[in-house]
């Protein structure tokens, strides 16, 4: 889910986006991907903590 969202953001914002590009070539794409992964992990941890 996060990867497809990162591709969609790259298309929408006109960023270079591809896993075939180096991080230095597609900083926005990789930043969006990392950000989405972090947000997703935080949501999972918060929801899991509520069940403990």
Secondary structure as UniProt FT lines:
FT   HELIX           2..13
FT   TURN            19..20
FT   TURN            23..25
FT   HELIX           27..51
//
